[in-house]
């Protein structure tokens, strides 16, 4: 384990693999510092959730003959509810029974890709070959959107009428939802992440706002059946997701690594999902 590095060139000048576990806001400057000192055939990887800007920075700062691959680590289901982060979150089985998305830029040599896969296996994870658009799209939904929800709730409550008294009673539901702004990306990194994937972020926010509007409309209309259905579905969906994460059946499928569906298929799934959502929303509104 490395607690502190005071000399970046010395830390990387003999390394075959360099892994940057840093906030997104610090990646560009770090790449600029280490780029000239990387040995021939070195592999640089990072663990930031959104790669849109990072891959461009890597192209600008990493010399020819050295390579960049992006990692998006998943963690063991035992730790997904933990509020520990940084060195305090270190556990020997942190990445067991997990998937690592591996974002491989075009024309990366096979031996370099295999080195990244071997690194994932060393940590007990299964690598999943992805491309930039697929990876950023998934992490916008699973990582960025929850933090934006936390920010929106804080913006909508603190300082608003009634908060002076409400703050004295706010408890676990409020702390749980708003924890997205306390234990994950810093505000600067989150800002860079949403700007690096504006289209995906806007689409995710539009879908969220449509769901909120549907709930709002049911409440306004006194639609008890519609409200109950939405809330019960939410409880069941969360339980199902936790069960799936615990069982991790996907680890038993395929070989040593997986491949994501192509971007065209993913776009098709997104459009189909939007159509189904709109159809269900209209059906509920008619009730």
Wavefront OBJ file of the C-alpha trace (Angstrom):
o trace
v 0.000 0.000 0.000
v 1.229 3.505 -0.832
v 0.191 6.254 1.590
v 2.076 9.164 0.030
v 4.178 9.933 -3.041
v 6.427 12.975 -2.961
v 8.323 12.355 -6.209
v 6.089 11.403 -9.146
v 8.899 10.850 -11.689
v 10.697 8.487 -9.315
v 7.470 6.608 -8.674
v 6.782 5.827 -12.349
v 10.130 5.770 -14.141
v 10.570 1.998 -13.789
v 6.905 0.950 -13.652
v 5.302 -1.289 -16.268
v 1.860 -0.422 -14.870
v 0.832 2.916 -13.358
v -2.636 3.113 -11.759
v -4.021 6.561 -10.920
v -6.636 6.348 -8.144
v -7.309 10.069 -8.037
v -10.239 12.488 -8.290
v -11.063 13.381 -11.883
v -10.042 16.985 -11.184
v -6.449 15.860 -10.505
v -5.923 13.432 -13.390
v -4.903 15.877 -16.128
v -2.140 17.546 -14.120
v -0.840 14.189 -12.907
v -0.670 12.818 -16.454
v 1.243 15.922 -17.502
v 3.806 15.355 -14.742
v 4.376 11.636 -15.290
v 4.173 11.501 -19.094
v 7.853 12.320 -19.835
v 9.081 9.766 -17.280
v 7.129 6.719 -18.431
v 9.241 3.817 -19.666
v 8.738 2.359 -23.119
v 5.637 0.120 -23.313
v 4.334 1.366 -19.946
v 0.597 1.107 -19.292
v -1.207 3.924 -17.472
v -4.661 3.215 -16.054
v -7.036 5.337 -14.013
v -10.158 4.590 -11.958
v -12.269 7.691 -12.609
v -15.931 6.900 -13.420
v -16.229 9.106 -16.537
v -13.542 8.783 -19.202
v -14.635 11.342 -21.829
v -12.004 13.909 -20.884
v -9.368 11.520 -19.546
v -8.730 9.723 -22.825
v -8.128 13.074 -24.539
v -5.734 14.164 -21.789
v -3.895 10.846 -22.117
v -3.481 11.369 -25.854
v -2.040 14.825 -25.185
v 0.369 13.860 -22.407
v 1.458 10.233 -22.834
v 4.330 9.807 -25.346
v 4.221 7.418 -28.296
v 5.121 3.888 -27.235
v 3.339 4.241 -23.892
v -0.337 3.412 -23.502
v -3.513 4.364 -21.642
v -6.476 2.158 -20.711
v -9.353 3.297 -18.513
v -10.659 1.179 -15.640
v -14.063 1.545 -13.994
v -13.924 -0.725 -10.926
v -16.924 -2.404 -9.385
v -16.710 -3.494 -5.751
v -17.883 -6.477 -3.729
v -21.563 -6.282 -2.802
v -20.593 -6.414 0.887
v -19.215 -2.887 0.643
v -21.652 -0.992 -1.567
v -23.418 0.545 1.444
v -20.198 1.452 3.261
v -19.484 5.146 3.879
v -15.727 4.570 4.134
v -13.614 5.956 1.311
v -9.959 6.475 0.445
v -7.466 4.397 2.428
v -10.077 3.710 5.102
v -12.077 1.720 2.544
v -9.222 -0.691 1.788
v -10.222 -4.350 2.211
v -8.481 -7.521 0.979
v -11.651 -8.697 -0.802
v -12.897 -5.276 -1.958
v -12.979 -6.309 -5.635
v -13.924 -9.966 -5.269
v -17.083 -11.003 -7.158
v -16.992 -7.752 -9.111
v -16.763 -6.495 -12.677
v -14.187 -4.000 -13.967
v -15.143 -2.100 -17.105
v -11.999 -1.836 -19.243
v -12.076 1.071 -21.712
v -9.586 0.291 -24.469
v -8.724 3.036 -26.988
v -8.526 1.990 -30.655
v -5.254 0.457 -31.884
v -4.088 -0.580 -28.413
v -1.754 -3.617 -28.786
v -3.176 -6.930 -27.633
v -0.348 -7.483 -25.156
v -1.221 -4.187 -23.437
v -4.902 -5.137 -23.231
v -3.964 -8.512 -21.755
v -1.836 -6.735 -19.161
v -4.883 -4.726 -18.077
v -6.978 -7.919 -17.926
v -4.290 -9.628 -15.827
v -4.349 -6.679 -13.425
v -8.119 -7.082 -12.978
v -7.765 -10.805 -12.361
v -5.033 -10.132 -9.809
v -7.534 -8.096 -7.788
v -10.136 -10.840 -8.026
v -12.348 -9.024 -10.551
v -13.639 -10.018 -13.975
v -12.735 -7.580 -16.771
v -15.495 -6.402 -19.093
v -14.298 -4.968 -22.386
v -16.075 -1.674 -23.143
v -15.715 1.412 -25.261
v -15.832 5.010 -24.105
v -19.470 5.703 -25.011
v -20.765 2.539 -23.384
v -18.777 3.002 -20.201
v -19.633 6.678 -19.756
v -23.307 5.969 -20.461
v -23.472 3.272 -17.789
v -21.627 5.318 -15.179
v -23.748 8.402 -15.831
v -26.772 6.367 -14.753
v -25.152 4.389 -11.941
v -22.665 6.878 -10.494
v -23.213 10.469 -11.626
v -27.026 10.659 -11.533
v -27.335 9.651 -7.838
v -24.925 12.433 -6.909
v -26.859 14.980 -8.964
v -30.043 13.850 -7.202
v -28.317 14.512 -3.868
v -27.236 17.971 -5.035
v -30.729 18.802 -6.289
v -32.316 17.743 -2.984
v -29.877 19.910 -1.039
v -30.508 22.868 -3.374
v -34.269 22.393 -3.008
v -34.318 22.199 0.785
v -31.487 23.930 2.615
v -32.155 27.654 2.820
v -35.730 27.257 1.629
v -38.781 28.219 3.741
v -39.237 25.801 6.619
v -35.662 24.524 6.623
v -34.759 26.259 9.893
v -37.141 23.922 11.692
v -36.910 20.937 9.326
v -33.139 20.671 9.848
v -33.777 19.767 13.492
v -35.799 16.721 12.434
v -34.040 15.626 9.240
v -32.767 12.085 9.780
v -31.804 8.902 7.962
v -33.772 9.386 4.720
v -32.308 12.871 4.233
v -28.787 11.825 5.258
v -28.936 8.717 3.072
v -30.025 10.473 -0.108
v -27.685 13.463 0.344
v -24.658 11.277 1.158
v -23.948 11.285 -2.580
v -22.414 14.735 -2.097
v -20.286 13.680 0.866
v -18.645 10.314 0.223
v -18.000 10.126 -3.496
v -16.725 12.628 -6.081
v -15.712 16.092 -4.957
v -17.749 18.929 -6.454
v -15.019 19.877 -8.937
v -14.675 16.317 -10.247
v -18.442 15.872 -10.510
v -18.698 19.108 -12.471
v -16.008 17.935 -14.900
v -17.723 14.554 -15.253
v -21.098 15.996 -16.281
v -19.483 18.390 -18.762
v -17.453 15.539 -20.264
v -20.690 13.658 -20.997
v -23.301 16.350 -21.432
v -25.574 14.419 -23.785
v -25.725 11.352 -21.558
v -26.203 13.417 -18.410
v -29.028 15.474 -19.916
v -30.766 12.292 -21.100
v -30.472 10.756 -17.614
v -31.854 13.926 -16.001
v -34.744 14.041 -18.495
v -35.665 10.455 -17.610
v -35.468 11.261 -13.905
v -37.638 14.364 -14.279
v -40.227 12.367 -16.231
v -40.398 9.858 -13.368
v -40.740 12.669 -10.820
v -43.473 14.308 -12.893
v -45.396 11.058 -13.071
v -45.241 10.724 -9.296
v -46.144 14.382 -8.845
v -49.169 14.038 -11.144
v -50.419 10.961 -9.285
v -50.133 12.824 -5.970
v -51.877 15.920 -7.330
v -54.728 13.807 -8.710
v -55.051 11.759 -5.535
v -54.290 8.584 -7.478
v -53.680 6.273 -4.515
v -53.375 3.183 -6.733
v -50.796 4.847 -8.989
v -48.746 6.111 -6.048
v -48.763 2.708 -4.348
v -47.746 0.998 -7.577
v -44.793 3.341 -8.114
v -43.548 3.029 -4.534
v -44.007 -0.744 -4.337
v -42.239 -1.183 -7.671
v -39.363 0.924 -6.354
v -38.995 -1.237 -3.240
v -39.088 -4.455 -5.289
v -36.637 -3.116 -7.875
v -34.133 -2.134 -5.194
v -34.376 -5.528 -3.495
v -33.956 -7.290 -6.838
v -30.875 -5.215 -7.665
v -29.268 -5.986 -4.285
v -29.985 -9.693 -4.751
v -28.449 -9.598 -8.231
v -25.349 -7.826 -6.923
v -24.986 -10.399 -4.147
v -25.434 -13.396 -6.455
v -23.310 -11.884 -9.271
v -24.511 -14.516 -11.743
v -22.831 -12.606 -14.555
v -19.452 -13.797 -13.241
v -20.388 -17.343 -14.258
v -21.243 -16.350 -17.809
v -18.733 -16.367 -20.660
v -14.981 -16.723 -20.253
v -12.371 -14.757 -18.341
v -13.747 -11.472 -19.651
v -16.971 -10.126 -21.056
v -17.769 -7.822 -23.921
v -20.387 -5.103 -23.871
v -23.014 -4.973 -26.642
v -22.057 -2.640 -29.473
v -22.921 1.038 -29.320
v -25.625 0.686 -31.957
v -27.349 -1.981 -29.908
v -27.042 0.151 -26.761
v -28.620 3.136 -28.505
v -31.428 0.877 -29.684
v -31.977 -0.356 -26.139
v -32.040 3.233 -24.874
v -34.653 4.282 -27.456
v -36.741 1.179 -26.765
v -36.505 1.804 -23.015
v -37.657 5.394 -23.484
v -40.614 4.245 -25.586
v -41.649 1.684 -22.947
v -41.296 4.287 -20.193
v -43.480 6.771 -22.090
v -46.075 4.101 -22.845
v -46.265 3.052 -19.171
v -46.455 6.677 -18.037
v -49.382 7.344 -20.395
v -51.126 4.193 -19.221
v -50.825 5.243 -15.573
v -52.071 8.731 -16.362
v -55.277 7.283 -17.845
v -56.095 5.450 -14.609
l 1 2 3 4 5 6 7 8 9 10 11 12 13 14 15 16 17 18 19 20 21 22 23 24 25 26 27 28 29 30 31 32 33 34 35 36 37 38 39 40 41 42 43 44 45 46 47 48 49 50 51 52 53 54 55 56 57 58 59 60 61 62 63 64 65 66 67 68 69 70 71 72 73 74 75 76 77 78 79 80 81 82 83 84 85 86 87 88 89 90 91 92 93 94 95 96 97 98 99 100 101 102 103 104 105 106 107 108 109 110 111 112 113 114 115 116 117 118 119 120 121 122 123 124 125 126 127 128 129 130 131 132 133 134 135 136 137 138 139 140 141 142 143 144 145 146 147 148 149 150 151 152 153 154 155 156 157 158 159 160 161 162 163 164 165 166 167 168 169 170 171 172 173 174 175 176 177 178 179 180 181 182 183 184 185 186 187 188 189 190 191 192 193 194 195 196 197 198 199 200 201 202 203 204 205 206 207 208 209 210 211 212 213 214 215 216 217 218 219 220 221 222 223 224 225 226 227 228 229 230 231 232 233 234 235 236 237 238 239 240 241 242 243 244 245 246 247 248 249 250 251 252 253 254 255 256 257 258 259 260 261 262 263 264 265 266 267 268 269 270 271 272 273 274 275 276 277 278 279 280 281 282 283 284 285 286 287
